[in-house]
Amino acid sequence: MNYRVDDRGYYGDFGGAYIPEMLYPNIEELRNEYLKTIAQPDFQKEFKSLLKDYVGRPSPLFLAKRLSEKYGAQIYLKREDLNHTGAHKINNTVGQIILAQKLGKKRIIAETGAGQHGVATATVCALKGLECVIYMGEVDIKRQAPNVARMKMMGATVIPATSGSKTLKDATNEAMRDWINNPVDTHYIIGSVVGPHPYPEMVSLFQSIISKETKQQLIEQTGNDQPDYVLACVGGGSNAMGMFYHFLDDDNVRLIAAEAAGLGINSGHSAATSMLGREGVLHGSRTILMQTEDGQVTEPYSISAGLDYPGIGPQHAHLHKVKRVEYVSITDDEAMEASMELSKLEGIIPAIETGHALAQLKKMTFKKEDVVVICLSGRGDKDLETFMKYFNL
């Protein structure tokens, strides 16, 4: 079974580039240049150097002993929360900013939900001295105020998206409009494995460092680079794709992706795309998305600002359809309780997004010798206000 992108930009039935004609030159330039550019020795040298000395990679693979004891398995946490800016997002923005410079771009735009991708984009733009414009839903701006402040401190302009649900989907729409109006000098750093080809493949390549390191670290710690289970949360799905990437062909490794069930799968307040979605086109690619009978995009909901996206990346859609990855749904309450549990057992406050992956542990039965790896996609600093309100802290 092939899980990679084909020459047309598809993963099985999903992918492609469904774009307005105005965007065709931008996408064609990227499609023709990205693989050649990132293969160049000078690109690779700078990328690896920044990941090591600026981002702080490799991120640790930590054996969580108290969590392991509770669930009766060997549970390892891949600590993407310890990266500079506090999440996995920086891996991708470092790669794309070098690519943008090689293509002669002077202005960077991005969309963000939880704010982590916006922060990571503002960070690399400050590093490289490029103009930065971030689109963010008005609702997310309110609930992620610390991240908005970080972006502004690094010189980014933050523009609110005031249409629709005023969250990630709407911010993405605004960023796409900007790119159509500024095709020559602007590069759009998409933050997840979504969008028209080549974005899903490009972002997953930059994020694949997560699973590449994990395999090496597992050999050092366990003598075997193939764990029994790998878990990650999924909205658009970039941390999950990075975590799964180098395990896709290891058939004996069970891959599990946790989506946001919000207030419940059938509550009407959910972002459980794989359970509720149908095939269609969203933000430039054919994928699985939540939609009404007449094809209008359904407004997603999650307590986690990074998971309330109404679709999944096309590679995830393919992995779901061919049943290589098991997609599960976790409610707000389950994710919040799991986040609190990790905080109390291991002294690590995770992002609420990651809490969705952690919550799946309660629904599984393990053998003592089972090795479980969970991608700790980000840290919970950005979610403190939500935690405080939820738990009356």
C-alpha positions as CSV (number, residue, x, y, z in Angstrom):
1,M,0.0,0.0,0.0
2,N,1.3,3.4,-0.9
3,Y,0.8,6.2,1.6
4,R,2.8,8.9,-0.2
5,V,1.8,11.6,-2.7
6,D,1.7,10.7,-6.4
7,D,3.0,12.8,-9.3
8,R,-0.4,14.5,-9.6
9,G,-0.4,15.6,-5.9
10,Y,-2.9,13.0,-4.7
11,Y,-2.9,10.5,-1.9
12,G,-5.3,7.9,-3.3
13,D,-8.5,9.7,-3.9
14,F,-7.5,12.9,-2.0
15,G,-5.3,15.9,-2.6
16,G,-4.8,17.9,-5.8
17,A,-4.9,21.6,-6.2
18,Y,-8.5,23.0,-6.5
19,I,-7.6,26.7,-6.8
20,P,-8.8,29.9,-8.5
21,E,-6.9,30.7,-11.7
22,M,-5.3,33.7,-10.0
23,L,-3.4,31.4,-7.6
24,Y,-2.2,29.1,-10.4
25,P,1.2,30.8,-10.9
26,N,2.0,30.8,-7.1
27,I,1.1,27.1,-6.7
28,E,2.9,26.1,-9.9
29,E,6.1,27.9,-8.8
30,L,6.0,26.1,-5.5
31,R,5.2,22.7,-7.1
32,N,8.1,23.1,-9.6
33,E,10.7,24.4,-7.1
34,Y,10.1,23.0,-3.6
35,L,11.6,19.5,-4.0
36,K,14.6,20.8,-5.9
37,T,15.2,23.7,-3.5
38,I,14.9,21.7,-0.2
39,A,17.3,19.0,-1.7
40,Q,20.1,21.6,-2.2
41,P,23.0,21.2,0.2
42,D,22.9,24.9,1.3
43,F,19.2,24.6,2.1
44,Q,19.8,21.4,4.1
45,K,22.7,22.9,5.9
46,E,20.8,26.0,7.0
47,F,17.6,24.0,7.9
48,K,19.5,21.5,10.1
49,S,21.6,24.3,11.7
50,L,18.5,26.3,12.6
51,L,16.6,23.2,13.9
52,K,19.6,22.4,16.2
53,D,20.7,25.8,17.4
54,Y,17.6,27.9,17.2
55,V,14.7,25.4,17.7
56,G,16.6,23.2,20.1
57,R,16.3,19.9,18.3
58,P,16.3,17.0,18.8
59,S,13.4,17.2,21.2
60,P,13.6,14.7,24.0
61,L,11.8,11.3,24.1
62,F,10.8,11.1,27.7
63,L,9.7,7.9,29.5
64,A,6.8,9.0,31.6
65,K,7.1,6.6,34.5
66,R,4.1,7.6,36.6
67,L,1.8,7.7,33.6
68,S,3.3,4.3,32.5
69,E,2.6,2.9,35.9
70,K,-1.0,4.1,35.8
71,Y,-1.8,2.6,32.4
72,G,0.4,-0.5,32.5
73,A,2.6,0.2,29.6
74,Q,5.9,1.9,28.7
75,I,4.6,5.4,27.7
76,Y,7.1,7.8,26.0
77,L,6.3,11.4,25.3
78,K,7.9,13.1,22.3
79,R,8.5,16.5,23.7
80,E,7.6,18.9,20.9
81,D,6.5,21.3,23.7
82,L,10.1,22.0,24.4
83,N,10.8,23.5,21.0
84,H,11.5,27.2,20.8
85,T,8.0,28.8,20.7
86,G,6.5,25.9,22.6
87,A,5.1,23.6,19.8
88,H,5.9,21.5,16.7
89,K,4.8,24.4,14.4
90,I,8.3,25.9,14.3
91,N,9.7,22.9,12.4
92,N,7.6,23.8,9.4
93,T,8.0,27.6,9.5
94,V,11.8,27.3,9.6
95,G,11.7,25.1,6.5
96,Q,9.2,27.4,4.7
97,I,10.9,30.6,5.5
98,I,14.2,29.4,4.0
99,L,12.3,28.2,0.9
100,A,10.5,31.6,0.6
101,Q,13.8,33.4,0.7
102,K,15.3,31.1,-1.9
103,L,12.2,32.0,-4.1
104,G,12.9,35.7,-3.6
105,K,9.8,36.4,-1.5
106,K,9.7,39.6,0.7
107,R,6.4,39.3,2.5
108,I,5.0,36.4,4.5
109,I,1.3,35.7,5.3
110,A,-0.1,32.9,7.5
111,E,-3.3,31.8,9.2
112,T,-3.5,30.6,12.8
113,G,-6.0,29.1,15.2
114,A,-4.5,28.4,18.6
115,G,-1.9,31.0,17.7
116,Q,1.1,28.6,17.8
117,H,1.6,28.6,14.1
118,G,1.2,32.4,14.1
119,V,3.8,32.7,16.7
120,A,6.1,30.3,14.9
121,T,5.7,32.3,11.6
122,A,6.2,35.7,13.4
123,T,9.3,34.2,15.0
124,V,11.0,33.1,11.7
125,C,10.0,36.4,10.0
126,A,11.7,38.3,12.8
127,L,14.7,36.1,12.4
128,K,14.9,36.7,8.7
129,G,13.7,40.4,8.7
130,L,10.7,39.7,6.5
131,E,7.3,41.5,6.7
132,C,4.7,39.3,8.4
133,V,0.9,39.4,8.3
134,I,-1.1,36.9,10.4
135,Y,-4.8,36.2,9.9
136,M,-6.6,35.0,13.0
137,G,-10.3,34.5,13.9
138,E,-11.8,37.1,16.1
139,V,-12.9,34.4,18.6
140,D,-9.4,32.9,18.7
141,I,-7.8,36.3,19.2
142,K,-9.8,36.7,22.4
143,R,-9.1,33.2,23.8
144,Q,-5.4,33.2,22.8
145,A,-4.4,36.7,23.9
146,P,-0.9,35.8,25.0
147,N,0.0,34.4,21.6
148,V,-1.4,37.5,19.9
149,A,0.9,39.6,22.1
150,R,3.9,37.4,21.2
151,M,3.2,37.9,17.5
152,K,2.9,41.6,17.9
153,M,6.1,41.8,20.0
154,M,8.0,40.1,17.1
155,G,6.7,42.7,14.6
156,A,3.8,40.8,13.0
157,T,0.6,42.5,12.0
158,V,-2.4,40.5,13.3
159,I,-5.6,40.9,11.2
160,P,-8.9,39.5,12.7
161,A,-11.2,37.3,10.6
162,T,-14.7,38.5,11.4
163,S,-16.8,36.2,9.1
164,G,-18.4,32.8,9.8
165,S,-17.4,31.2,13.1
166,K,-14.5,33.7,13.3
167,T,-12.0,30.8,13.9
168,L,-9.4,28.9,11.9
169,K,-11.4,28.2,8.8
170,D,-12.3,31.9,8.4
171,A,-8.7,32.9,9.0
172,T,-7.6,30.5,6.2
173,N,-10.1,32.0,3.9
174,E,-8.8,35.6,4.5
175,A,-5.2,34.4,4.0
176,M,-6.1,32.8,0.7
177,R,-7.7,36.1,-0.4
178,D,-4.6,38.1,0.5
179,W,-2.4,35.7,-1.5
180,I,-4.6,36.1,-4.6
181,N,-4.2,39.8,-4.3
182,N,-0.4,39.7,-3.7
183,P,0.9,36.8,-5.9
184,V,4.4,38.0,-6.8
185,D,6.2,39.1,-3.6
186,T,4.2,37.1,-1.0
187,H,4.7,33.5,0.3
188,Y,1.8,31.9,2.2
189,I,3.1,29.7,5.1
190,I,0.3,27.2,5.6
191,G,0.5,25.8,9.1
192,S,-0.9,22.3,8.6
193,V,-1.0,19.4,6.1
194,V,-3.9,21.1,4.3
195,G,-4.3,23.2,1.2
196,P,-3.5,22.7,-2.4
197,H,-0.6,20.4,-3.5
198,P,2.3,20.8,-2.8
199,Y,1.5,22.1,0.7
200,P,0.3,18.9,2.4
201,E,3.4,17.0,1.3
202,M,5.8,19.9,1.9
203,V,4.5,20.5,5.5
204,S,4.6,16.8,6.3
205,L,8.2,16.6,5.0
206,F,9.3,19.4,7.3
207,Q,7.4,17.9,10.3
208,S,8.7,14.3,9.6
209,I,11.7,15.2,11.7
210,I,9.5,14.3,14.7
211,S,9.2,10.6,13.7
212,K,12.7,10.4,12.3
213,E,14.2,11.5,15.7
214,T,11.7,9.2,17.5
215,K,12.9,6.1,15.7
216,Q,16.6,6.9,16.6
217,Q,15.7,7.7,20.2
218,L,13.7,4.5,20.5
219,I,16.6,2.4,19.4
220,E,18.8,4.1,22.0
221,Q,16.2,3.6,24.8
222,T,14.5,0.3,23.9
223,G,16.7,-1.3,21.3
224,N,13.8,-1.3,18.8
225,D,12.7,1.5,16.5
226,Q,9.1,0.2,16.2
227,P,6.8,0.9,19.2
228,D,3.5,-0.9,19.5
229,Y,1.4,2.3,19.4
230,V,1.9,5.9,18.2
231,L,-0.7,8.5,19.3
232,A,-1.2,12.1,18.2
233,C,-4.0,14.7,18.2
234,V,-5.3,15.8,14.8
235,G,-7.1,18.9,13.6
236,G,-5.6,19.7,10.1
237,G,-3.0,17.2,11.2
238,S,0.6,18.4,11.0
239,N,1.9,17.1,14.3
240,A,0.2,13.8,13.7
241,M,1.6,13.6,10.2
242,G,5.1,14.4,11.5
243,M,4.7,11.8,14.2
244,F,3.4,9.1,11.9
245,Y,5.5,9.8,8.8
246,H,8.4,7.3,9.3
247,F,6.1,4.7,10.8
248,L,3.6,4.5,7.9
249,D,5.3,1.5,6.4
250,D,5.9,-0.3,9.7
251,D,2.7,-2.4,9.5
252,N,3.0,-3.7,13.1
253,V,2.9,-0.2,14.6
254,R,-0.6,0.9,15.4
255,L,-1.2,4.6,14.6
256,I,-4.0,6.4,16.4
257,A,-5.2,10.0,15.7
258,A,-7.4,11.7,18.3
259,E,-9.9,14.3,16.9
260,A,-12.0,16.7,18.9
261,A,-15.5,15.5,19.6
262,G,-16.2,18.8,21.4
263,L,-19.5,18.5,23.4
264,G,-20.1,15.0,21.8
265,I,-20.0,13.6,18.2
266,N,-23.7,14.1,17.7
267,S,-24.1,17.3,19.7
268,G,-23.8,19.7,16.8
269,H,-20.7,21.1,18.6
270,S,-17.9,19.0,17.4
271,A,-14.8,18.8,15.0
272,A,-14.9,15.0,14.6
273,T,-14.2,15.1,10.9
274,S,-13.5,11.4,10.2
275,M,-16.8,10.4,12.0
276,L,-19.0,13.2,10.6
277,G,-17.3,14.2,7.4
278,R,-17.9,13.4,3.7
279,E,-15.6,13.7,0.7
280,G,-15.4,17.2,-0.8
281,V,-13.1,20.1,-1.5
282,L,-11.9,22.4,1.3
283,H,-9.2,25.1,1.0
284,G,-7.8,23.9,-2.2
285,S,-7.7,20.1,-1.9
286,R,-10.0,17.1,-2.1
287,T,-10.4,15.7,1.4
288,I,-12.9,14.7,4.1
289,L,-14.8,17.6,5.6
290,M,-17.8,18.3,7.7
291,Q,-20.6,19.6,5.5
292,T,-24.3,20.0,5.2
293,E,-26.4,18.0,2.7
294,D,-26.0,20.7,0.1
295,G,-22.2,20.9,0.6
296,Q,-21.9,24.0,2.8
297,V,-19.1,23.7,5.3
298,T,-20.3,22.9,8.8
299,E,-19.0,25.2,11.6
300,P,-16.6,23.1,13.8
301,Y,-16.3,23.4,17.6
302,S,-13.7,22.4,20.1
303,I,-12.5,23.8,23.4
304,S,-9.1,23.6,21.8
305,A,-8.4,26.4,19.3
306,G,-6.0,24.3,17.3
307,L,-8.5,21.4,16.6
308,D,-11.6,23.3,15.6
309,Y,-11.1,22.8,11.8
310,P,-13.9,21.3,9.7
311,G,-11.6,19.0,7.7
312,I,-8.4,16.9,7.8
313,G,-5.4,17.0,5.5
314,P,-5.7,14.9,2.3
315,Q,-3.1,12.4,3.5
316,H,-5.0,11.8,6.7
317,A,-8.2,11.4,4.6
318,H,-6.4,8.7,2.6
319,L,-5.0,7.0,5.7
320,H,-8.5,7.0,7.2
321,K,-10.0,5.5,4.1
322,V,-7.5,2.7,3.7
323,K,-7.6,2.1,7.5
324,R,-3.9,2.6,8.1
325,V,-4.6,5.1,10.9
326,E,-7.3,4.6,13.5
327,Y,-9.2,7.9,14.0
328,V,-10.9,8.3,17.4
329,S,-12.9,11.1,18.9
330,I,-12.3,12.7,22.3
331,T,-14.7,15.2,24.0
332,D,-13.7,18.5,25.6
333,D,-14.2,17.0,29.1
334,E,-12.0,14.0,28.4
335,A,-9.2,16.1,27.0
336,M,-9.3,18.5,29.9
337,E,-9.2,15.7,32.5
338,A,-6.3,14.0,30.6
339,S,-4.4,17.4,30.5
340,M,-4.8,17.8,34.3
341,E,-3.7,14.1,34.9
342,L,-0.4,14.6,33.0
343,S,0.2,17.9,34.9
344,K,-0.2,16.1,38.2
345,L,1.5,12.9,37.4
346,E,4.5,14.2,35.4
347,G,4.8,17.9,36.1
348,I,4.1,18.6,32.4
349,I,1.2,20.9,31.4
350,P,0.3,20.0,27.9
351,A,-1.6,22.0,25.3
352,I,-5.3,21.1,25.3
353,E,-4.8,19.8,21.7
354,T,-2.4,17.2,23.1
355,G,-4.9,16.4,25.9
356,H,-7.0,14.7,23.2
357,A,-4.3,12.2,22.4
358,L,-3.6,11.6,26.1
359,A,-7.3,10.9,26.8
360,Q,-7.2,8.0,24.4
361,L,-5.0,6.1,26.9
362,K,-8.1,5.5,29.2
363,K,-9.9,3.8,26.3
364,M,-7.1,1.3,25.6
365,T,-5.8,-1.9,27.3
366,F,-2.1,-2.6,27.3
367,K,0.4,-5.3,28.1
368,K,3.1,-4.3,30.5
369,E,5.8,-4.5,27.8
370,D,3.9,-2.4,25.2
371,V,5.8,0.6,24.0
372,V,3.5,3.7,23.4
373,V,4.7,7.0,22.0
374,I,2.5,10.1,22.3
375,C,3.4,13.3,20.5
376,L,3.3,16.1,23.0
377,S,2.5,18.7,20.3
378,G,2.7,21.8,22.4
379,R,2.8,23.2,25.9
380,G,-0.2,24.5,27.9
381,D,0.9,28.0,28.6
382,K,-1.4,29.4,25.9
383,D,-4.3,27.5,27.5
384,L,-3.9,28.6,31.1
385,E,-6.9,30.8,31.0
386,T,-9.1,28.0,29.7
387,F,-7.7,25.6,32.3
388,M,-8.4,28.2,35.0
389,K,-11.9,28.7,34.0
390,Y,-12.7,25.0,33.5
391,F,-11.2,23.8,36.7
392,N,-12.0,26.9,38.8
393,L,-8.2,27.4,39.6
